[in-house]
């Protein structure tokens, strides 16, 4: 067994010395299953964790597909199955958990983010209640994108987007391309706005309308805007482009503050929506049907020991994965 461990947190973790691959046993928590990780994806949040986001030290990583190796009595039907897993583990007793919203449980742990070792390891520990079986139609590489696709699907549970809506996705990275594809399933007119020609070409090849975020686009042009840039300036741009009484969805998580002028949101009665984790079943259905494509997003896969090269690639490429 082996894990990629962040020894400390803060700006110094961008260097290689506080991050290392460590051999040794991986704790499997009581009542949980041991999962052998087949692939793990590097996302923007993981890169922000290296910068100190959430003050996390330990094993990062939350996008994964794995095979269940051990399970407690009552969960052994999962043995040998390919699974993806929801990343929030609640206490099971609070009102949030009873209403099946463990992602807001005040005592929750979050895989590779809060109080729980993550997926950048040969094995991880999760309760069987977090698992979703992966159909044969979905490859390992595509399955890694179930979690971020689910996060994209969450937007549709929060905002009423119909076929007459106009939507701007601000950003052209891996998450933006998933968000654009998911919102397109509503029949809405979706425009992806970015600054990287290569990534915008991928969006165009996926059938999405594209533009440059620096283009002279009239303000108040869209019913809904989604900030998926991973940078503070993205929210400002999203607020410039939304119409009065429109909705701005905030998907970016990053280490640091977002300086923003809020009086336009008050004057124009704009709704700001924070959006995080989402429904896995809907994501699996979209990936299985091909309504959300992942192959054009896949950039490279690295061994766990090649994490430095993998993190470097993930800062400029689309989806980069680790193979523990």
C-alpha positions in Angstrom: 0.0 0.0 0.0 1.1 3.6 -0.6 -0.2 7.1 -0.4 0.6 10.6 -1.7 0.9 12.6 1.5 0.9 16.4 1.9 3.0 16.9 5.1 2.1 20.6 5.6 -0.2 23.1 4.1 0.3 26.6 2.8 2.2 28.2 -0.1 5.3 26.1 0.5 3.4 22.9 -0.5 3.9 23.9 -4.2 7.4 22.6 -3.7 8.1 18.9 -3.8 9.6 18.5 -0.3 6.4 18.6 1.8 4.7 16.2 -0.6 5.9 12.6 -0.9 4.7 9.1 -1.7 4.7 7.1 1.5 4.5 3.3 1.8 2.6 1.7 4.6 -0.8 0.5 5.7 -3.8 2.6 4.9 -6.4 2.9 7.7 -9.7 1.3 6.9 -12.3 2.8 9.3 -14.6 0.6 11.3 -17.7 -0.3 9.4 -16.2 0.9 6.1 -14.9 -0.8 2.9 -11.4 -1.0 1.5 -11.3 0.1 -2.1 -8.3 -0.4 -4.4 -8.0 2.8 -6.4 -7.9 2.2 -10.2 -7.7 5.8 -11.3 -7.9 9.2 -9.5 -8.4 12.5 -11.1 -6.6 15.8 -10.3 -9.1 18.7 -10.2 -8.8 22.4 -9.5 -9.6 21.9 -5.8 -6.7 19.5 -5.4 -4.3 22.1 -6.9 -5.8 24.7 -4.5 -5.2 22.3 -1.6 -1.5 22.4 -2.5 -1.7 26.2 -2.1 -3.3 25.8 1.4 -7.0 25.6 0.6 -9.0 24.2 3.6 -5.8 23.9 5.6 -5.6 20.2 4.5 -2.7 18.0 5.3 -2.8 14.3 4.6 -3.8 12.3 1.5 -5.7 14.5 -1.1 -7.8 13.4 -4.0 -11.6 12.9 -4.3 -12.3 11.9 -7.9 -11.8 8.1 -8.3 -12.9 4.8 -9.5 -11.9 1.7 -7.6 -12.6 -2.0 -6.9 -14.1 -3.0 -3.5 -11.7 -5.4 -1.8 -13.1 -5.8 1.7 -16.5 -5.0 3.2 -18.2 -5.5 6.6 -21.1 -8.0 7.0 -24.1 -6.7 5.2 -22.1 -4.9 2.5 -20.3 -7.9 1.0 -22.4 -7.8 -2.2 -20.1 -4.9 -3.1 -17.0 -7.1 -3.2 -15.2 -7.1 -6.6 -17.4 -4.3 -8.0 -16.1 -1.2 -9.8 -17.4 1.8 -7.8 -17.3 5.5 -7.6 -18.1 7.2 -4.3 -19.8 10.3 -2.9 -17.2 12.2 -1.1 -19.1 13.5 2.0 -19.4 11.2 5.0 -21.8 12.6 7.6 -22.4 11.7 11.2 -25.7 9.9 10.4 -27.6 11.4 13.3 -28.1 15.1 12.6 -31.0 16.7 10.8 -28.9 17.1 7.6 -28.0 13.5 7.5 -31.6 12.4 8.2 -32.7 14.5 5.3 -30.0 12.8 3.1 -28.0 16.0 2.8 -24.8 14.8 4.5 -22.8 17.2 2.4 -23.9 19.9 4.9 -23.5 17.8 8.1 -21.5 20.0 10.5 -19.5 16.9 11.6 -18.8 15.5 8.2 -15.6 14.4 6.8 -14.8 14.9 3.1 -12.7 12.5 1.0 -9.3 14.1 0.5 -10.5 17.5 1.6 -11.7 17.5 5.3 -10.5 15.1 7.9 -10.4 12.0 5.7 -7.6 10.5 3.6 -8.3 10.7 -0.1 -7.9 8.9 -3.4 -4.3 9.7 -4.3 -3.3 6.3 -2.8 -3.4 2.6 -3.7 -6.4 2.2 -1.4 -9.0 4.3 0.4 -11.7 3.8 3.0 -15.4 4.7 2.5 -18.8 3.5 3.8 -20.7 1.3 1.3 -23.6 3.8 1.5 -21.4 6.2 -0.5 -20.9 3.8 -3.4 -22.4 3.8 -6.8 -21.8 0.9 -9.2 -20.1 1.8 -12.5 -21.8 0.2 -15.6 -19.7 -1.6 -18.1 -20.5 1.0 -20.6 -18.3 3.6 -18.7 -14.6 3.2 -18.8 -12.3 3.7 -15.8 -11.2 7.0 -17.3 -14.7 8.3 -17.8 -15.8 7.0 -14.4 -13.3 9.3 -12.7 -15.4 12.2 -14.1 -18.6 11.0 -12.4 -17.9 13.2 -9.4 -17.4 16.4 -11.3 -20.2 15.6 -13.6 -22.5 15.2 -10.6 -21.3 18.6 -9.3 -22.3 20.0 -12.7 -25.7 18.3 -12.4 -26.2 20.0 -9.0 -26.7 23.3 -10.9 -29.9 21.9 -12.4 -31.3 21.0 -9.0 -30.7 24.6 -7.8 -31.6 26.7 -10.8 -34.6 26.4 -13.1 -33.0 26.4 -16.5 -35.4 25.8 -19.4 -35.0 25.6 -23.2 -35.4 29.3 -23.7 -32.7 30.3 -21.2 -29.4 31.8 -22.3 -26.4 30.6 -20.2 -22.8 31.7 -20.1 -20.2 29.4 -18.6 -17.2 31.5 -17.7 -14.1 29.4 -17.9 -12.8 26.8 -20.4 -11.3 24.1 -18.1 -12.3 20.6 -17.5 -15.2 21.5 -15.1 -16.4 24.3 -17.4 -16.7 21.8 -20.3 -18.7 19.4 -18.1 -21.0 22.2 -16.9 -21.6 23.3 -20.5 -22.5 19.8 -21.6 -24.8 19.2 -18.6 -26.7 22.5 -19.0 -27.1 21.9 -22.7 -29.2 18.9 -21.9 -32.0 21.3 -20.8 -32.2 22.7 -24.4 -30.8 26.1 -23.2 -28.5 28.1 -25.3 -25.0 27.7 -23.8 -21.9 29.7 -24.5 -18.5 28.8 -23.1 -16.3 31.8 -22.5 -12.6 31.3 -22.0 -9.1 32.4 -22.9 -7.3 29.3 -24.2 -7.7 28.6 -27.9 -7.0 24.9 -27.5 -9.6 24.4 -24.8 -12.1 26.5 -26.6 -11.6 24.3 -29.7 -12.4 21.2 -27.5 -15.6 23.0 -26.4 -16.5 23.7 -30.1 -15.8 20.1 -31.0 -18.2 19.1 -28.3 -20.9 21.2 -30.1 -20.8 24.1 -27.7 -20.9 27.7 -28.7 -17.7 29.5 -27.6 -16.3 33.0 -27.2 -13.4 34.7 -25.5 -14.0 36.0 -22.0 -12.3 39.2 -23.0 -14.6 39.8 -26.0 -16.7 42.9 -26.0 -19.9 41.2 -24.9 -22.7 43.5 -23.9 -23.3 43.5 -20.1 -26.6 41.9 -18.9 -26.6 39.5 -21.8 -27.4 36.2 -20.1 -30.2 34.8 -17.9 -27.7 32.6 -16.0 -24.0 32.8 -15.7 -21.7 30.1 -14.1 -18.3 31.0 -12.8 -16.0 27.9 -13.3 -12.7 29.7 -13.7 -11.1 28.9 -10.4 -9.9 32.5 -10.2 -11.3 35.5 -8.3 -11.8 37.5 -11.5 -14.3 34.9 -12.8 -17.0 35.9 -10.5 -16.7 39.6 -11.4 -17.0 38.6 -15.1 -20.0 36.4 -14.4 -21.8 39.2 -12.6 -21.1 41.7 -15.4 -22.7 39.3 -18.0 -25.9 38.3 -16.1 -29.1 40.3 -16.7 -31.1 42.0 -14.0 -32.9 39.4 -11.9 -30.7 36.7 -13.4 -28.7 34.1 -11.5 -25.0 33.8 -11.0 -23.8 30.3 -10.1 -20.5 30.1 -8.2 -18.6 26.9 -8.8 -15.0 28.1 -8.2 -13.2 27.1 -5.0 -9.7 28.5 -4.4 -7.4 29.5 -1.6 -7.7 33.2 -0.9 -10.2 36.0 -1.0 -12.5 37.3 -3.8 -12.6 41.1 -3.9 -15.9 42.0 -5.5 -18.3 45.0 -5.6 -21.7 43.8 -4.5 -23.9 46.8 -5.0 -24.7 45.8 -8.6 -26.1 42.5 -7.3 -28.5 44.5 -5.1 -29.5 47.1 -7.6 -30.1 44.5 -10.3 -31.6 42.0 -7.9 -29.2 39.2 -8.9 -29.4 35.8 -7.3 -26.1 34.4 -6.2 -26.0 30.6 -5.8 -23.2 28.6 -4.3 -23.0 25.1 -5.8 -20.9 22.2 -4.8 -21.5 18.4 -4.8 -24.3 16.8 -6.8 -26.3 13.7 -7.7 -24.2 10.7 -8.9 -27.1 8.7 -10.4 -27.9 11.5 -12.9 -24.2 11.9 -13.7 -23.8 8.2 -14.4 -26.9 8.2 -16.6 -25.5 11.1 -18.7 -22.1 9.5 -19.1 -23.7 6.1 -20.0 -25.9 7.6 -22.6 -23.1 9.7 -24.2 -25.0 13.0 -23.6 -21.9 14.1 -21.7 -18.6 13.2 -23.5 -15.4 12.8 -21.6 -12.8 11.4 -24.1 -11.9 14.9 -25.5 -11.2 16.0 -21.9 -8.7 13.3 -21.1 -5.1 14.6 -21.3 -2.7 12.2 -19.6 -2.3 9.5 -16.9 0.7 9.3 -14.5 1.9 6.8 -12.0 1.5 8.0 -8.4 5.3 8.4 -8.1 5.2 10.9 -11.0 3.0 13.3 -9.1 5.1 16.4 -9.7 4.8 16.0 -13.4 1.1 15.2 -13.0 0.4 18.4 -11.0 2.4 20.5 -13.4 0.4 19.1 -16.3 -2.9 19.6 -14.5 -2.3 23.3 -14.2 -2.4 23.8 -18.0 -4.0 20.6 -19.5 -7.6 19.4 -19.2 -8.1 16.1 -17.2 -4.9 14.6 -15.7 -5.2 11.3 -13.8 -3.0 9.3 -11.4 -2.7 5.6 -11.6 -1.9 4.4 -8.0 
